[in-house]
Amino acid sequence: MHRRQRRRRIAGLFTMFSSFIFSSTVLNFLGCQLADLKDALFLFLLLVDLSKAGILAQLALCGASQSEVTKNIAHGMEVLGPALTLDTLVETLVIGVGTLSGVQRLELLSGFAVLSALVNYIVFMTFYPACLSLILELTHNGGDNRGQRNGRENLIRALVMQEDSKPNPVAQRVKLIMSSGLFVVHVLSRFPTPDKESDAAEQIIAAQTHEHLAALNKTDTVVISELIMHWLSFSLEQIFTYILIITLSLKFILFDRYQLIQSVAHEQAAQAATRRESTHQNQAAPSAPIVAPSPPVTFSLSEAVTVCEEKATQSELSLIGKGWHGRRPRRHTLVEQSGTVELIGDGAADDYLLGSEEEEEEEIEEAEPRPLAECVQVLEADGHGKHLTDAELELIVRERAALCPLYKIESVIGDAERGVRLRRNIVLRNAGLSPGLLKDLPFQNYDYTKVMNTCCENVIGYVPIPVGYAGPLLLDGKRYFVPMATTEGALVASTNRGCKALSVRGVTSFCEDVGMTRAPCVRFPNVLRAAQAKRWMEAEDNFKRIKHAFDSTSRYARLRDLHVAIDGPVLYVRFRASTGDAMGMNMLSKGTERALRELQAAFPDMAVVSLSGNVCSDKKPAVINWIMGRGKRVVCETVIPAASLASILKTNARTLVQCNKLKNWTGSAVAGSIGGNNAHAANMVTAVFIACGQDPAQNVTSSNCSTNMELCGETGEDLYITCSMPSLEVGTLGGGTGLPGQSACLNMLGVRGAHPTQPAENAKQLARIICAIVMAGELSLMSALVTNDLVKSHMRHNRSSVAINPNVQPLASSVKEGESSRPTTS
């Protein structure tokens, strides 16, 4: 039976039963005539309160068993009883004042009204709960339980809100004070104290009144007076009756009729939603847990209709707000707008409008997880974890790691962000760490589809890094604003100052695509066999055979040459290939592996020791990269006028040239540095690498840089500066370049992705920009060193004066853009 129909029938039954009791009371105990009953029933229907009866019926209907019904009714009486008692007392005393008016008709109607309120209260407090329980027990069956999936927690909250909607304590006190005063008035009026003088006065007044009425009723009175008095005497009862009829009509038109229309609209929308849900469930897998749709639930004649798809049992009373099986219940709300009924979808908060239209959201706590076998069955049936709670998924990861490994939990449950959250919790629990330890490590609102199987594994979040810009940098006639991600204060400001000096005349660049390298280590039985293999690979025809195998693995990777080094029976074969706009390490690895199979076909006794033999050389300082290059080889140059050196860098060319010779060349030679003839190229390289999605570990090779400074110009006071970087390993597609933030930085430079017409051109342009920005940083740091500004600038930009010395006040303003200098020297 539809829940709403049952609720209305129970409320109607209550009305009929109460009317019968009231009519019997009026006719039998008061000895009234049947004609008087019509006035009494008018007042009863006007004063009877069906809202609390409806709430109690709704709460009883929520019970899934007879024991739940009984407990729900008891709880409802506990909540509604005190309020109804006080309201009935006040209503009885206020209406009872009419019985003291002295007007017989008014006294009779007031008495009927008082009796109506008392009968309504007595029936509600005694007969109605018992009848309600009996009716539900007789009509209770298993089929009804499926329609009772609206959680008990919703009804409990509804009753709580009903309690909250009652008058505040001040109004309660006013009612009590008013009731006390009215009670005193009734006592003094019904049991007056004897007073002779007052009795005499009353007798005189009564006599005069009697004489006045007799005079009015004389037969010799003027006809007009008789008609007026007859009209007044006749219409007093009729006017009061008409008032009652109009009041009842307005009540139906303005309230009951509107609620009836609203109820019909809600029922139609609920039936449509039920049909859609049934169709969807019929199409679902048979083994998946199926939950029947639930009709809307109402709490009173003026409430909104809410639909909750979860079923709660009596055992959940202590866990108010917990959904079925601990899941967060999906809620729907039916809202009437512009004459239509609209269903608000999954995830919307429940709207409980008991006397108000305020929305309320409640945090849903999870119940105890289901047994492991049931959780595994749900996961295997669904193919995802949407119907499992976090606790249940953690149970599966802990007990059935083969089914849902922790490292690939995102793929198993089909929700990357939820998988990251679960992994964080599991890792912290396994490590015995506090659950809030990672609260400052964000993990939400991130596109993990760009991360999984591409950039990172076992993800637990992401680390935000500040990104600044240096520029404008005038390079090859075009201006660039270069993004730099760093946590070193003064680095961006210093590089920005260098860009200002370089842009006076602009930077000219040259870039060569040297190619990416991979050098496997292979072993032969003896030196003679290794030498034969070396000569075989150096032959042109055999090289073409190897190249064909290598090139077949990629559309862009093209083998250029082989450099073979021999050490005893071991060969180090350095494959060098172009890789388009990608950095290309994966391409080289794949192509090299295929080429080795071709080589092994010619030399079956060859054993592959390692795909990388460190002659590549990747992410390690190596002279071979300095000499032969790797990735992109870039050279930048510019001339800075003496006036710009003095105004921007506060120094001169001669001082800079001398410092560069003694620091970058002589000092690096004394230290035995490889590729380190520079001041701090790694600073700018790494900052741009992080911002643009490059591999930060490759800054070891990519930071190989030679910085040269010379005097030039007619007077020999201008500065000619160059930066040569033979092994910049960069790419504009693949790896971290696909992440949202890094893609934005590449877009800022206009080099994101593959070049549409010239492969490798975007990667070469990125290499040019990096080399030019390195030159800007080199120039600014060298200037800061010769002017002794290094320490001062770092104390200003890279240190917290408040943290170092609490007595020092922070600077009122920062240094103007382009005026600061100098990151830490390398």
N, C-alpha and C positions, 0 to 999 in steps of 0.2 A: 504493500500500500504506500502510496506517495506520502512522504513525510509531511508536506504542507497540508494535504487533505486530512490526514489523521489529526494534525494539530487543530485545524478548524472544527473538525467534528467533535473533538474532545472539548474545545472551548464552547461550542454550541450546546453540547450535552450538559456542560456545567451551567450554562444560562438557563436551559429548560428545567433542570433539576432545582436550581435556586428559585426560579419563578414558581415552581410547584410548591416548594416549602413555604415561600412567602405567601402565596395565595391561601394555602391551608391555614397558615397562622392568622391571616386577616379574617377569614370567614369563620373559623371555628373558635379561636381563643378570644377575639375581640367582639364577636357577635355582630359583625358588620353585614350590611346588605350586599347582594351581588352587584348592585349598581355602583357601590363605592369602590369596587375592585378596579374599575377602569382607571380611576385617578391614581390608585395605589400602584398599578403596573406601570403607568407612565413614569412615575417617580423612580420606580425600581430600575427600569431600563435606562433611565437617565443617569443614575448614580452607580450602577453596577460597574465594576472595574475588571475588564477581561485581559488587560495586559499582563498582570502578574499570573493569572491562570494560564495564559499562553506560554509564558517563560517557564513555568513549572512543568507544563506538558512537554515543552521542547526538551528540557533537561531530562525528563523521564524517558522520552523517545530515544535519547542518546545511548541508553543502556543496552549492552549486547546480551545481557542475561537478566533474569529476574532479580538476582542479588544486586546487580548494578542499578537496576531501576529503583529498587528500594532505597539504596544508598543515595542515589541522585535526588530522589524526592525529599529525603531527609535533609540533604544539604541545601536544597532549594528552600525548604521551609525555614531552615536556620537563617538563611540570608534574607528572605522576603518577610518572614513573620513579624519581627520587631517594627519594621517600617509600616506595615499594614495596620498593626495594632495602634500605633500612635496616630496615624491618619484617620482611622475609624473613630477614635476617641474625640479628636478635634472636630471631625465632621458631625458626629452625633451631638456634641454640646452646642455647636454653632447653629445647626438646624433646629435643635430643641428650643432655642429662644423663641421660635415662632409659635410654640405651644403656649407661651405666656402672653400672647398678644391680646387675648380677650375676644378675638374674632373667631367665631366657631369654625367657619370653613377653613381659615388659615391654620387654626390649631389642628384640624383634622388632617390636612395635607402635610403639615410639618410632622405630625405623628407618623404618617405613612413613610415619610422620607427617613425619619430616624429608624424606623423599623427596617427599611430597605438596607440601610448601612449595616445594621446589626446582623441581619440575616446573611448578607453577603460575607461578612467577617466570619460568622459562625460556620457557614458552609465551607468556606475556603480553608479554615483552620481544622475542620473535623472530617466532614463527609468527602470533600473533594479529593484529598490525597489518597484516602482509602479506595474510593471508586477508581481513581486514576491507576493505581497499582493493580487493582483487580482487572480492569479492562485490558491493560497491557499484558497481564499474565495470560488472559484468555486468548488474546490475539497474537501472542508471541510465537514465532516460528523461525526456522533456520533461514528462510529466505529473507526475512527482515534484516538479519544481521548484515547482509551485504549492503543494505542501504544505510547502514549506520557507520559509515567510514569517516564521517566528519568527526574529528578528534574531540575527545572529552575536554582536552585543554581549552578548545575554543569556547565551549559552553561555560566552563569555569571562569574564563576570562570575561565572558559576556556578563555573568552574574556579578563579578567583581566590578565591572564597569557600571552595571546597574546600581550597585551599592554606592559607587562614587558619584553617580548622577543624582543621588538624593540630596535634599537640602543640607547645607553645611551645619556644623554644630550650633551656630548662632540661631539659625532658623529652628532647629530642634528645641532649643531653650525657649524661644519665643512661643512655640506651640505649647510647651508645657506650662508656661506662665499664663498663656491665654486660656488653656484648659482649666487651670486652677481657678482663675477668675470667673469663668463661665459656670464652673461647678458651684462656686459660692453664690452666684446670682440665682441659679436654679434652686438651691437650698433655701435661700431667703425668700424667694418668690413662692415656692410651694409650701413652705412651712413658716408663715409669717408669725411674728410675736404679737400677742393680744395687746391692743391699745384702744382704750375706750374712746378717746378723742378721735382717733383715726377711724374707728368703727362708725361713730356718729357722722363724721364727715362723709364717709363712704355711703352711708344711708341717705344723707341729704342729696349727694351727687346722683345716686341711683334714682331717687324720687324725681329729681329734676329731669333726668334723662328719660325716665318713663313718661313724664308729663309731656316732654318735648316730642317723643315718638308718637304719643297718642294724638297730640295736636297735628302732627304731620299726616296721620292716618284718618283724620276726620273726613267724613263724606262730603262736608261742605267746603273742602279745600278747592282752590282754583284748579281747573283741569290741567293747565300747563304744569303746575307743581306736581300733580299726581303722576302725569306722564314722565316727568324727569325722574322722580323718585322710583317709579316702577322700572324705568330703564336702568337706573343705577343698581337697583336691587337685583334685576335680572342678569345684568352683564358682569357682575363681579366674579361669579363662578366661571362664566364663559370666558372672560378675559384671561383668567389664570389657566384654564384648560387650553386656550389657544396658544398661550405662551409656551406651555409644555410641548404642544404639537410642533410649533415652529422650531423650538430648540432641538427636538429629536430629528426633525427634518434637516436642519443645518448640520447636525452631527453626522448624519448619513451622507449628505451631499459633499461636505467639506473634508470629511475624514474617512469614513468607512468606504464610501464609493471610490475615492481615490486609491485607498489601499487595495480594494478589490481589483481595480484596473491594473495597478502596479503588480499585484500578485499574479494576475493572469499573464501579463507580459513576462514576468520572471519565469513562470512555469514554461511558457513557450520557448524561451531562450534556453532554459535548462534541458528541455526535451531535445532541442536541436544539438546542444553540446553532448548530451548522452548518446545520440545517434552517431555523431562524429567520433566520439571516443570508442564506441562499440565497433565501428568500422575499422578504426586504427588497430584495435586490439585483435580483431579477427585476422588482420594481415601480419601481425607480429609472430615471432617464433613460438611454437607450442610449448617449448620448455621454459620460455621466459616467464617470470612472475607476472601474472595478470591481475590488475586491480580494477574492479568494476567501477564505472563512473558513478558519481554521487549527485543526487539532486541538491538544489540549494537549500540552505537552512535559514530560517528566520527566527528571531528572538522576540519580536513584538510586532505590533501592527504598523510601526513606523520605522522599522530597521532596514538596513541594507541587506542584501542577500549575498552570502558568502558560500563558496564551494571549496572544500578541502579534500584532496584526493587520498588522504591517509586515514587509516582506521586506528583508533586508540582503544585500549582495554582498561579494565579497572586497575590492573597492575601498574598502569602508567600515571596514576593520580599523583604520585610523589615526583613524577618527572614531567611536570606541566611544560608544554612546549616541545616535547620530543616527538618526532614523527615516527611513522610505522617503521619498525626494524631499525630505528635510529637514524633514518634518512631525514634530510630536510624536506618537509612536505611542500609540494608545489601548490600554490594557492591561486585561485581565480576569484575575481570580484565582478559581480554583475552591476553595472552602473547605467542608470537611465539618463540619456542625453538626447535632447531634441526629439522626443517621442519614440526613440528606439532604445533597445537594450543592447549594451555593448559588453562583451566578455573580455576582461583584462587577462592577459596570458600568463604563462608560467613565470614564477619569480616575483610577481607583484605582491606587495604586502596586503594582508587582510585588512578590510575596512569594517570596523565595528562601530556603528553609529547608533548607540543607545542614548538618545537625547541630544546628540551632537554629531558633527560631520568631521571629526578629527581623525586622521590616520594614525595608526600605531604599528610599529614594527617590533618584533620580539626575536631575540637571539635564540636559535634552536640548538640545544645541546644534543649530543649524540648519546644514544643508549648503548648498552653492552653489545659487542659484536655478535653476530650469529655464528653458529658452529663453522669450523673450517671447511667441512665437506660441503655445506650449503653454499658458502661463499665461493668456493672453487667451481661449483656447479653453475652459479649465476654468472661468474666471469667467463667460463667456457661457453655458456649459452649466448651471452650477449656479445662477446668479443671485445668488450670494453668494461670499464669499471664505473659507469655512471649510476648503476643501481647498488653500488657498494659504498659504505662509509669509509672514511679515512682509516678508522681503527680496523675495519675488516680487510682493507687493502694491505695495511701494515702486517696484519696477521698472515696473509698469503705470502708476502715478501719474506717474512721470517720463517715460515714453516714450509713453504713450497717455492723456494727460490728458482727452481727450474721452470716453473710456470710463469713467474713474474719476477725476473731478476731486478735487483735494485738499479743496475746501470741502464736498463732500458724500460723503466717503469712508465715513461711518457708514451712510448710506442704501444705498450700493452693496454693502457687505460684510455688512450686516445685523447689525452688532455695534458699538454706540456706544462702549463703553469701549475696545475694540481700535482703533477708528477714531481716538479721541483720542490713544491711545498712538502710533499710526503718525504722526499729524500732528505730534506733538511731536518725534519723531525726525527727520522730514523737514524741519521748520522749522529745527531746530538745525543739521542738516547743511547746508542751503542757506545759512544765515546764517554758517556757518563757526565755530559756537560749540561749546563742550565738551558732550559728550553728557550729562554729569551736572549741567549748569547748572540744570535745572529739577527737580532731585531733591526740593527742598523745596516744590514746587508740587504739591499732591495732585491726582489725577485718578481714582482708583479709588473703588469703593463709592459711586457717585452715580447717581441716576436721571436719565440724560440724555434719556429720553423726554419729560420735562417741560421740557427746554431746547431741543431741536431744533425749528426752525421757530416758536419762540415767544419765547425770551429772548436767545439769543446764537448767533453763527455762528463758524466757525473755532475751535471750542473746543479749548483745550489744558489745561484743568484748572479748578479753582475755588479761590478764596481764602477760607479760614476767617477770620471776623471775630468777635471776642468779643462776646457778647450779655449785657448785664446787665438788671436790672429796677429800676424806681423805683416805690415804692408801700408801703403801699396808698394809692391816690388815691380820695378820696370824691367822686364826680361824680354829681350828680342822684340822690343817695340810694343809689348802688351803688358798691362798692369795686372798683378795678381795679389789677392789677399790670402795669405797662406795660413791655414789652420794648424795649430800646434797644441797637442795635448800633453800637459806636464804638471807636476806638482812642485817644481823648483821655482821659487820666486826669483824675479829679475830676469829670467831667461827670455820670456816673450818681450819684455820691455827693452832688453838689450838688443835683441834681434830686430825689433821694430826700429830702433835708432839706426842700426846698420842699413836697413832697407831705405831709410831716408837719405843716407849718404850715397848709397849705390844708385838711387833713382835720379840723381842729379844729371847723369849722362846715360844711365841705363846699363844693363848687363847683356853681354853677347855670349852665346853658348854654342857648344858642339856636342852631339851625343852619338855614340856608336853602339849598336846592338851586338855586343860581344857574344852573347848566348849563355844559357845556363849549362852547368856541367854536372856530371855524375861519374865517379870513378870506382868501379867495382874491383875487388881483389880476387884473383883466380890463381889456382896453384896447379902445377904440372908435376909429373913424376921426377923430372930432372931438368937441369938448366938447358940442355940441348932441346928438349921438347918445348920448353918455354920460349926459347929463341926462335924455333920454327914457327910457333904460333904468332910471335911478334911480327916476323917477316910476312906471314900469311895475311895478317890484318892490314899491313901497310901497302899491300898490293892493291892497285886501283880496282881491279875486277872484284876482288874479295870485299873491298870497302863498299862497293855498290851493292853487293849482296847483303852486307850487314845493314847498310842504309835503308834498303828496301824493307827489311824486317822491322827496323826501328820506326820508319815513317808510317808503317801500316797501323800503328797503334793510336794515331791521333790525326786530326785534320790540320793542326797547326804546328805540331812538333816536327822539325826537319833537321836531321843530323848533318852537321857541317864537317866535322873532322874527328879523328881519334888521336890522342896523344898517349903512347904506350911507354910506361917506365918499367924496367926489369930489375928485380932484386932477388938474385938466386933463382930458384924455380918458380918464383911468384911474379905475376904481371899485375900492374895497376893500369887499367885501361880508362883513360879520361875521355868520356863522351862529351862533346860540346854540340849543342843544338839550339836553334832559335825556337821560341815558344809563343810568338805572337804577343798579345797584350797581357798574358798571364805571367806570373813570376816563373812558373814552370817546373818546380821541383817534382811534382807528381807526374808530369808528363815525362820528364827525364827518367824517373824511376821505372815507369811502365815500359817505356821504349827500350831502356837498357836491359831490363829483364828479358824482353823478347829477343833482343840482339844476342844475348848470351846463349839462348837456346840454339840460335843459328850457329854460333861459334862452337858450341858443344857438339853439334852435329858433325862438324869437321874435325874436332878433337875430342873424341869420346872420353879420353883419359883426363880431361880437364875437370877440376873440382872448383866450384864457386864457393869461396870462403865467406865473402860478404858482398852485399850489393853496393856498399859504400866502403871504400878503403882509405878515406881521409885525404885522398889526393884531389878531391873535388875542388876546393876544400870548403866545407859548409859550416858556418857558425864557429869558426876558429881562425885565429890569425895565421896567415900563410903567405909566404913570399910568392907562391905560384899565382895567387889571385892578384897580388900587387903587380906582377910582371905580365901575366897573360890575360888578366882581367876576368871578370865573371859578371854576368847580368848585363849591365849598361856601363859604358865608359863615358864620362862626361867631363868637359872642361869649360869653365866660365872665366870671363875676364871683364875688366872695366878700368876706367881711369877716373880718379877722384881729384878734382881741382884743390889746390892749396886752400882757397877760401872756404870751401866746404869742409875740409879737414879742420880748419880753425873754428868755424862757427858751429858745426854739428858735433864733431868728435873732440874738440878742445885740444888738439895736438897738431903735429906736422908730419910730413912724409919721411923726413930723414930719421926721426925718432922711431917711427913704426918699422921702417926697413931694418934698422939695427936690432930692434927687439925681435923681429921675426927671424933674423939670421941666428941670433944667439939662443933663442928659446926653441923655435920650431925645428931648426935644423941641427945645430950643435947639441942642444940639450937632448933631443930625441936620439941622436947618434950615441951620445954618452949612455943613455938608458938602454940602448939596443932595441929600440922600438921598431916594429914592423908596420909600415903604413901609417905611422903616427906623426908625420911631419906637419902637424896642425895644432891649433890651440884647444879646441873642444868640438870638433865636427860631430862627434857622437851625440852631443846634446840636441842639436837641431835635427839630425837624422832620426833619432828615436822619437822625438816629439811629433814629427810629421808622420812617422811610421804608425804610431799609435792612433793618431787622428784619422788616418786614411786607410786603416785596415791592413797594413803590412805586417810581416812577421817581426816583432820587436827583437827576437834573438838574432836576427840577421844583421843587426846593426854592427856586430863584430866585424863582418866582412865589408858591409856597406860603408862603414865609417873610415875606411882607408882613404886618406885625403892628404894631398900635398899643397900647402898654402905658400905662395910666393909673393913677395912684395919688392918693387923696384922704384927708383926715382925716375921721373919722366917730365916732359914738358920743356918749353923753351928755357925756363929758368931752373929746371931741375927740382922744382918744389911740389910738383904734382905726384900723385901716387898711382902706380900701375900695379894692380893686384890680380892674381889668378888663383883658381882652385881646381885641382885635378883629382877626380874620383874614379878610379879604374874598375871598381867592382860594386856598383849600386844594384842591389837585388830587389827590384820593385815590379809590381804588376797592378793592373787596374780592374781585374776581374778574378773571381775565384777566392776562396779562403775568406778572410775577414772583410774583404771589400764589399761583400754582399750584405753586411749588417746595416741596419737602418742609419745609425749615426755616422758610421764610416762612409757609407754611400753618399750621405749629405755633404761630407767634407770633400769627397772626390768631385761631386757636382759643383761645389764651390770653386774648384780649380778647373772645371770643364773637361775632366779626363776620366769620367766614370765609364766603366765597361770597355768593350772592344771598339776600336776605331772602325767606322763603317766602310771605309775604302782602303785604308793603309794599315794592315796588321802591324802591331807593335808600336804604332805612332803615339797612342795615348800613354803607354808605359814609358816611352822615351821622353815625352813631354813632362811627365811626373818626375823623372830622373833629373831633367834640366832644372825644374823648380826647386828640387831638394838641393842640388848643388849650389844654386844661386842663393838660397836661404842660408846654406852653410857659410857662404862667403860673407853674408851680412852679419852673421853671428861672430865669425872670425874677426872681422874688422872692428866690431864694437868692443869685443873683449880685449883685443890688443890695445885699443885706445884707452880703455879703462885701466889696463895694467901700467901703461906708461904715465898716466896722470894720477895714479894712486887712488882711483875711484872705486876699485873693486870692493874693498871691505865696506866702505861707506854705503854703496848701493845695496849690498847684501844685508846690511843691518837695517836698511830701510824697507826692502822688498821681501827678504827671505827669512826674517826673524820677527818675532813678536816682542816688542819692547816691553809690553805689559807683563808677558810671561817671564822675561829675563829679569826685569826689575819692576816690581809693583809700584814703586814710587815715581816711575817715569810716565808721564802722560803721553797718550798716543798722538801721533802727528795730526795736526788739524786738517791737512790736505796732502794729497799724494803729489808726486813729482809730475810735471806735465808730460804728456805723451811724447815720447821720443827723446826726453831729457835724461832718462835713467840709463843704467848700463849694467852689463857684466855679470853673467853667471859664473859658477865655480869653474876654475881651470881644471883641465884633465891631468 
